[in-house]
Amino acid sequence: MVRGKTEMKRIENATSRQVTFSKRRNGLLKKAFELSVLCDAEVALIVFSPRGKLYEFSSSSSITTTVERYQKRVQDLGSNHKRNDDSQQSKDEIYGLARKIEHLEISKRKMLGEGLDASSIEELQQLENELDRSLTKIRAKKYQLLREEMEKLKEKEKKLTEENKILMEKFEMGRRGIIARTSSSTTSEEVDIDDNEMEVVTDLFIGPPETRHSKKFPPPN
């Protein structure tokens, strides 16, 4: 008797569902065992029933060993995929950068007036407009730097003027002090000289009168 094709959907009858589960579970465990023996393959099978009962099969000593091997393999595959993705991304970035560098080199040569033979009128006009905009920006930046430099020089000049003013004031104060000290010293010396000139000679002189330094008068007739 030919068995009809089973429709792949959930069996609604609970008894029929349980019977089907038991039959197919046993068949699945048998196929796993046959695969491990015939092909020398490492097979691990884990099945939970609708009520949560565990059924397992492992061709190795422990199903945990197979699970750990599986997890390690998945991590290695993930790392390889990531490295491959990173490598492809790096290649794409390098290619994009190379294209940009090439484009910049072409633009640079055109800016210098080279390689213009194959350029159209529109391209030359666009190039001229770009140069005009560049010159405008360059001039604006140059004038800005000049203004900033002038402001710095003005500030420096102002600072030097103030320092010069302070030095001049110190110089004037020092010069006045020197003049005052010189005047005071000169006055003291003049007083000493006057006092010396007003001194009377009182030295004791011993000897004949004619030896004295006195005015001689002629004798009377």
Phi and psi in degrees as a GROMACS rama.xvg file:
@    title "Ramachandran Plot"
@    xaxis  label "Phi"
@    yaxis  label "Psi"
@TYPE xy
-82.8842  127.087  VAL-2
-82.8514  136.64  ARG-3
-74.2741  163.819  GLY-4
-72.6202  129.517  LYS-5
-81.1267  130.788  THR-6
-76.6128  131.177  GLU-7
-81.7746  86.8182  MET-8
-156.07  166.832  LYS-9
-65.2155  133.494  ARG-10
-78.2272  122.397  ILE-11
-75.1513  -36.2856  GLU-12
-72.2079  124.852  ASN-13
-65.2441  -40.2777  ALA-14
-66.3582  -47.1704  THR-15
-62.9223  -36.5205  SER-16
-64.7605  -39.2138  ARG-17
-69.4485  -40.4627  GLN-18
-64.055  -45.2232  VAL-19
-62.6256  -39.2732  THR-20
-62.5311  -45.0893  PHE-21
-63.8294  -43.9281  SER-22
-64.989  -50.4487  LYS-23
-70.1995  -30.7414  ARG-24
-64.4275  -45.8852  ARG-25
-63.2987  -40.0314  ASN-26
-65.2057  -38.8178  GLY-27
-66.279  -41.4372  LEU-28
-65.6908  -37.6129  LEU-29
-65.0919  -44.3425  LYS-30
-64.1004  -37.1789  LYS-31
-64.5734  -41.9252  ALA-32
-64.8022  -43.9817  PHE-33
-62.8577  -40.6423  GLU-34
-63.3005  -41.1858  LEU-35
-68.1646  -36.2386  SER-36
-79.0117  -48.8318  VAL-37
-68.4518  -39.2276  LEU-38
-107.039  2.75088  CYS-39
54.0806  44.6482  ASP-40
-102.353  151.467  ALA-41
-90.008  112.911  GLU-42
-120.939  136.103  VAL-43
-133.301  131.746  ALA-44
-131.088  129.384  LEU-45
-126.765  127.894  ILE-46
-134.97  131.645  VAL-47
-112.227  130.257  PHE-48
-73.7772  167.841  SER-49
-57.4194  -25.0496  PRO-50
-92.7838  3.49869  ARG-51
91.9441  10.4559  GLY-52
-78.9857  137.956  LYS-53
-95.4307  134.387  LEU-54
-128.6  131.259  TYR-55
-143.45  157.375  GLU-56
-145.352  139.458  PHE-57
-143.155  133.337  SER-58
-81.2108  -15.9016  SER-59
-93.0143  -174.896  SER-60
-66.4369  -31.5956  SER-61
-146.275  139.701  SER-62
-68.5945  -24.7892  ILE-63
-63.2386  -37.3976  THR-64
-62.2779  -42.8229  THR-65
-66.398  -39.4959  THR-66
-64.5314  -42.385  VAL-67
-63.4631  -40.2085  GLU-68
-62.773  -39.6465  ARG-69
-63.4349  -45.5026  TYR-70
-62.8408  -41.8965  GLN-71
-63.2786  -41.3249  LYS-72
-64.5592  -39.5997  ARG-73
-64.0714  -41.283  VAL-74
-62.8631  -41.6989  GLN-75
-64.523  -42.3439  ASP-76
-63.8526  -39.655  LEU-77
-64.056  -40.0139  GLY-78
-65.6331  -40.1993  SER-79
-64.0385  -43.9381  ASN-80
-61.9989  -40.199  HIS-81
-65.488  -42.1863  LYS-82
-63.8242  -40.471  ARG-83
-64.5709  -42.0606  ASN-84
-63.8401  -42.8538  ASP-85
-64.4287  -39.308  ASP-86
-64.4992  -43.6162  SER-87
-65.5522  -39.715  GLN-88
-63.3538  -40.7867  GLN-89
-63.9861  -40.5042  SER-90
-62.0728  -41.9935  LYS-91
-64.5236  -41.2606  ASP-92
-65.5527  -41.4894  GLU-93
-63.0819  -42.2654  ILE-94
-63.6494  -42.8644  TYR-95
-63.1936  -41.7123  GLY-96
-65.3989  -38.2633  LEU-97
-63.3163  -39.6191  ALA-98
-65.5614  -39.8631  ARG-99
-65.1816  -41.6619  LYS-100
-63.1557  -41.8906  ILE-101
-62.6866  -43.0487  GLU-102
-63.3749  -40.8146  HIS-103
-66.2569  -37.2011  LEU-104
-63.9364  -42.2527  GLU-105
-63.5863  -44.3125  ILE-106
-63.5856  -39.1249  SER-107
-62.9866  -44.9825  LYS-108
-62.7688  -38.6937  ARG-109
-67.2003  -37.8469  LYS-110
-61.6991  -30.8388  MET-111
-86.9126  2.80942  LEU-112
84.7381  19.3281  GLY-113
-110.004  150.864  GLU-114
66.0674  35.7257  GLY-115
-96.6825  -1.64918  LEU-116
-63.2095  -37.9848  ASP-117
-90.1174  5.97249  ALA-118
-84.6776  143.316  SER-119
-86.7494  173.719  SER-120
-62.9536  -39.973  ILE-121
-63.1657  -42.0594  GLU-122
-65.218  -40.8117  GLU-123
-64.782  -39.3915  LEU-124
-64.4373  -41.8456  GLN-125
-63.5717  -40.4819  GLN-126
-63.3306  -41.3269  LEU-127
-63.352  -41.0359  GLU-128
-63.7756  -40.8797  ASN-129
-63.7222  -40.1028  GLU-130
-64.6119  -41.0762  LEU-131
-61.6064  -43.7523  ASP-132
-64.5199  -39.534  ARG-133
-64.1427  -43.0286  SER-134
-63.1342  -39.0269  LEU-135
-61.6634  -44.52  THR-136
-65.7464  -39.5331  LYS-137
-64.552  -44.8219  ILE-138
-63.6056  -42.207  ARG-139
-61.3556  -42.2137  ALA-140
-66.6644  -39.1158  LYS-141
-63.5781  -45.8761  LYS-142
-64.7494  -35.9142  TYR-143
-62.6644  -45.0184  GLN-144
-64.3981  -37.986  LEU-145
-64.6678  -42.5756  LEU-146
-63.006  -42.4757  ARG-147
-63.727  -39.1641  GLU-148
-66.3734  -39.285  GLU-149
-65.419  -39.6882  MET-150
-62.6997  -40.8762  GLU-151
-63.8595  -40.7901  LYS-152
-66.0646  -38.7014  LEU-153
-63.4232  -43.5363  LYS-154
-62.1552  -40.7937  GLU-155
-65.2839  -40.8532  LYS-156
-63.3401  -43.0107  GLU-157
-61.5094  -42.766  LYS-158
-64.6825  -42.8042  LYS-159
-65.7364  -36.7629  LEU-160
-63.2969  -43.6263  THR-161
-64.3899  -42.2606  GLU-162
-63.8671  -39.5701  GLU-163
-64.0737  -39.6974  ASN-164
-62.115  -43.9701  LYS-165
-63.6483  -41.5885  ILE-166
-64.6922  -39.982  LEU-167
-63.6436  -41.8555  MET-168
-62.7945  -42.3615  GLU-169
-63.4582  -39.4567  LYS-170
-63.6621  -44.3519  PHE-171
-62.5423  -42.7982  GLU-172
-63.7367  -41.5848  MET-173
-65.6697  -39.8131  GLY-174
-65.79  -41.1571  ARG-175
-63.2528  -38.8713  ARG-176
-65.0307  -38.9185  GLY-177
-65.6868  -42.8255  ILE-178
-62.7081  -41.6272  ILE-179
-64.0318  -42.1923  ALA-180
-67.0999  -37.5846  ARG-181
-66.3865  -42.657  THR-182
-62.1272  -43.8302  SER-183
-62.9062  -40.9639  SER-184
-66.6841  -41.2501  SER-185
-62.9298  -41.9247  THR-186
-62.6716  -42.1971  THR-187
-63.712  -39.4799  SER-188
-66.5791  -39.9034  GLU-189
-62.9249  -39.8818  GLU-190
-64.1678  -40.6337  VAL-191
-64.413  -40.405  ASP-192
-64.7249  -44.4678  ILE-193
-61.2787  -41.5924  ASP-194
-63.6808  -38.173  ASP-195
-67.4479  -37.7812  ASN-196
-69.1274  -29.3367  GLU-197
-83.9484  -1.17753  MET-198
-70.9724  142.419  GLU-199
-101.018  133.236  VAL-200
-73.5956  119.514  VAL-201
-122.767  24.0986  THR-202
-69.2745  142.376  ASP-203
-77.6333  125.475  LEU-204
-114.841  126.775  PHE-205
-117.501  127.869  ILE-206
150.615  179.175  GLY-207
-63.7717  154.519  PRO-208
-66.1922  -29.2031  PRO-209
-71.6613  -16.8213  GLU-210
-83.1189  -5.03561  THR-211
-76.6372  151.001  ARG-212
-83.3899  83.0219  HIS-213
-133.397  160.855  SER-214
-74.0428  127.903  LYS-215
-92.4754  134.173  LYS-216
-103.95  142.979  PHE-217
-67.6611  147.578  PRO-218
-67.1118  151.633  PRO-219
-72.0674  146.598  PRO-220
